[in-house]
Amino acid sequence: MEIKDILINDSCTVLQAMELLDKNAKKILFIHMDERLEASLTDGDIRRWILKGGSLNAPVKNAANYSPKYLRSERREEIFGYMKTHSIDALPIVDDRKKIINIVFKNDRDAFLNREKINIPVVMMAGGLGTRLYPYTKILPKPLIPVGDIPIAELIINRFRRLGCNKFYLIVNHKKNMIKAYFNEIDKNYDIEYIDEKNSLGTGGGLSLLKGKINREFILTNCDILVTEDFAKIYRQHRDNCNDITVICSLKNFTVPYGVVEIGDNGEIEDMREKPQMSFFTNTGCYIVEPHIIDSLQMNKAVDFPEIIEKCREKGKKIGVYPIGENDWMDMGQPEELEKMRERLETYEQ
């Protein structure tokens, strides 16, 4: 990656910046005007802008930090000490005119392994039929569909283990004995407890079976998605904002494959757009949840988790959002998406 790949000007929109952040995978951009460092823009800056109700089409100067950290070129020997002191992952090196001549990053792999640890329970909804992945799920339950060399459920657990999580609850139903047999046979350094559904309880009803088992906040995840964002940041925001539920939402860019026609009140064409692009945030199927949400559920009643969220909102509970970039979420819910996940993970793990 070259320096120019993470330099933008202040007329760039927030949406364009998010797309660049996803593309360069460095979580930071620098506003460089007239070959001079003016500001920095991180994924955190954009997240705060979005949570304040800021528009995705606003210029980045509204969200950027105009007091960025940097070092002069003659102080190169101080780089890593400076980065550690100020807890930053990227540091521009500038000349006397504040022109960026280099950018130093922490090693990506070391940064992942040294992330802040969290040790909270993880609940995985692993009981569905997986009809979108048929015919794969005619043979295997969805949690055991392999992504590369290991099943998706084990891949999800392994990632949470790296973050310090040790206790996992798998809510199982369809082909549950196969799931149990697999995890009971492998070597593992974490604890799994199986929660058996007798009937299909949707994406949220199975939580009622956890009453009396969880007494602190927990991560709830579907068994067919991966969120690669730093969960310590998500957890910190959840606690700082005193949320009852934090919904992790991913930016999604979608190009309508047709020309779109808008019709006015008089029946005439008001506007025509050829294959317009839509940008919106979608629910990833991953949440941080307070334990009292479990206590509020009716035992063995089928309900989807989005419905639980809506009922909490109606009761005045605080539902927060943690927005992430499009490339920070992988979904294998359909065969073509499963192949994309496999390809992305091959690149991501290199």
N, C-alpha and C positions, 0 to 999 in steps of 0.2 A: 504494500500500500504506500502511495506517495502522499506527501504533505498536502498537496492540492486537493486530495480526495476528502479532506475534513475541514477545508476552508470554505466559508460562505460569506455573502455580503448581507447587510441588514435588511434588504428588500425581500429576501427569501421568506417564504411563508412557513408557519409552524408545521403544516402538513408536509411540505417539501423537506424540512429539516428532519422530521421523523423518518421519512423514507431514506434519507442519507444515513441517519444513525443506524437504521436496520442494515443498510448495505455495507457500511464500514465496520460494524460490530464493535466499535471502540467506545460507544456510549458518550461521545463528546464531539462537539464541533467548535470551531473558533471563527469568530467574525473578524475578517481581515479586510480593512478598507484602505485603499491607496497604499497597499503593501505595509500596513501597520496593524498590529494586534489591537483590537478594540474591546472584544468581549469573548466570553466563553458561553457555550450552551450545552448543557448535559441533558440526559434523559430525565433526570430529576427536576431540572428547571422547567422542562416541557410538561411534566406531570403536574407540577404545582400550578402552572398556567391553566391546564385543562380543568383541574379541580376547582379553580376559581371561576370557571365558566367561560374562560377565554376561547375565542374562535380558532379553529384549525387553519383558517385562511388569513389570520392576522400576521403581520410581519414579525419575524423572530426578535426584533429589537424590543418588543414588549415583554418577552419572557427571558431574555438573556441576562447574564451577569456581567456588568460593565466594570467590575473590579477583579479581573481574572488573576490567578497566580501565574508567575513566570520567573525565569532567571535570565540574567545577562550571560552571554556566551563565555565570558571570562570566569564565571563561577561554576563551570561544569562539574568540578569535583564535589560540589555540594548537592548535586541533583537528588540522589536517592535519600539522603538524610532530610532534605527539604520536603520531598514527597511524603516521607513517613511522618514528619512533624505535622504537616498540614492535611494528612489523610487524603491525598489525591492520587488518582490513578494515571493521570496524564499531565505532563508539564511542558509548555512551549519554551524553547530557548530562543532568545531574540538578540538582535544586534543593537547598536546604539540608537537606531531609528525605530526600534520596536518591530522590525520586520522579523517574522518567524523564520528561523533558519533550520530548526529541527524540533521534533516533538518526541519526548521520551515517555514510553508507556511501561507500566508494570508488565511483567510476563503474564500473558493471559492464563496459562495453566496454573501458575503459582497463585494468581489472584483468585482463581476459582477454589483451589484447595485451601486457601487461607481466609476464605470468607468467614464472617462472624457466624458462630455456631448457634443454632437454636435446637432445643430438645423439647418439642411438643408432640402430642399424639397426631398420627395421620390416619384418617378414615378414608378407605377407598371403596367406592360403589362398584362392586365387581359381580353383580348378580344378573345383569341384563342378558337378553337373548342375542344381542349383537346382530340384529337382522340386516343392518346396513353393510355388514362385512360378509354376508353370505356370498359364496359357498364356503369360505374359510371356516365360519362358525358352525357349519354342519358337522365338522369333525372336532374342532377345538372350541372351548369357551373363549370369549373375547380376551380375557386377561392373559391367556396363554398363547395368543397369536405372536409369533416371533418378529421382532424388529432387529434385523441383523442376527446375532447369535443367541439372544435371550428373549424371553417373553416380555411384552410391554409392561405387565404388572411388576415384574422383577426389575425392569429398567427404571420405572418410576420409584420403586422402593430404594434402589441403589443410589439414586440422586438425592433423595431425602436423607439417606444415611450419611452422605458426605456433609450434609448440613447439621448433623448431630442428632437427628431423630432416631429413636430406638424402639418406639412402640407403634405397632401398626394394627389396625382393625380392618379386616376384609369382610364386607357385607356380601354374602354369597347366596346364590340360588341356583341358576341354570348351570348344570354340569359341575356342581360344587365339589363333588368328590374328586374330580380330576384336578381341580385347583388345589385342594387340600393335599392330595397325594404328591403333587409337584413340589410344593413348598415344604412339605414334611420330609422330603428326600434330599433336598439340597443342603449344603453347608451354609449356615448363615449366622451372623453375629447380631441379630436383632430378634425381637419378640413379635410373633404374629398371633392374634386372636381372631377366630372366625366367628362371624355373627350370621346365623342361619335364618334366612327368610323362608317361611312355610308357603307364603303366597307372594306374588309380585307386588312390591310396595312402592314402585316408582323410584325416582332419583333422590327422594328425600325421606320417604316413609320408613325406610330401614333404620334411620337414625333413632327412631323410638325404641329400638331394641338395645340401644346403648345406655339407657337410663341406669344411673348408679355406677357406671363404669368410667365415665370421663368427668372430671371436676375442674377442668381448666380449658382455655381456648385450644382449638385444634384445627388442623388443616383438613379440609374435605376436598377430595379430588375424584373425578371420573377415572376409569381405568384405561382410557384410550387417548389420553392427552399428556403432553409434556410442556411444562412452563420452565423456561431456562433463566428467567429473571432471578435475581438474588432474593430469596425468600426472607432473609434477615431484614431487608429494607421493607418488604411488604408487612412483615410481622410488626416492625417498629411503627410503621404508619398506623396499623390497626390499633395498637395499644395507645399511641399518642393521641389519636382522634377519638378514643373510647367508643369504637364501633361495636355494634352487636354482631354484624356480619360485614366482612369486606369481600367484595366481588372483584375478582381479577378479570379485567376486560382487555381485549387485544384489538389494536387498530386493524381494520380490514379494508383493503382497497379492491374494488370490484368494477370491472369494465362491462357495462351493459352491451351485449353483442349485437344490438340492433340500433337503428336510428330511433330516437325518442321524440314523439310529437306531443306538445302540450296544447290543449284545446281551450280557448277562452269561453266566457259566458255567452258570447254571441254565436257560438258554434264554428267560429273560424280558427285557423291555426294561429296560436299566439307565439309559439317558439318551436324550433326544430334543432335537435342536437344529434350529431352522428356519433354513436357509440360512446356516450358520456361515461366518465369515471365517477363512481360513488365512493365515499370514504365514511366509515362509521366504526363504532366500537361494538364488539360482540362478546358475549359471555363465553369465557374459556372452559367453564365447567370446573373451576378450581376456586376455593374460598378459604377464608379464615373465619371461624365461627366460635362464638361464646357458648359455654356449656349449657346456659339456661335455655337456649334454643331447643336442645334435646328435651328438656323437662316440659316444654310447652306443647310437645307433640302428643297426639292421641295414639295409644299403642296399636300397632298392627293396622294402621289406616294408610291406604295407598295415597301418596301425594308426591308431586315433583318438587324439587328444591326451589325453582323459581316461584312456585305458588307459596311456599313457606316465606320467601322473601317478601312477596306482596302482602301477606297477612301481617308480617312484622312491621312493614311500612305503615299499614293502616292503624296499627297499635302505637305508632310513634317511636318505634325502635330506630336506632341509627344504623342505616345501611350505607357503608362507604364503598368507594370504587378505587381500585388501583389500576390505572391504565398502563399498558405495556406495548411495545412495538410489535409489528406484524411478525417479525422473525423470532420473537421471544416465546412464541406459542406454536406447538406442533400438534396436529389432530389426525388420528388414524381411523376416524369413524367410517370412512368409505375406502374401497380398494385402491382407488387412484391416490387418495391422500396417504394411505399406508405406504405406497411406493415412494411418495415424496418424502415422507418421514424417514424412511430407510436411507434415501440418498442424502438428505440433510445431515443425518446423524453420522454418516460416513465422513462427511466433510468436517462437521463440528468436532468430532473426537480426534481428528488428526492434529 
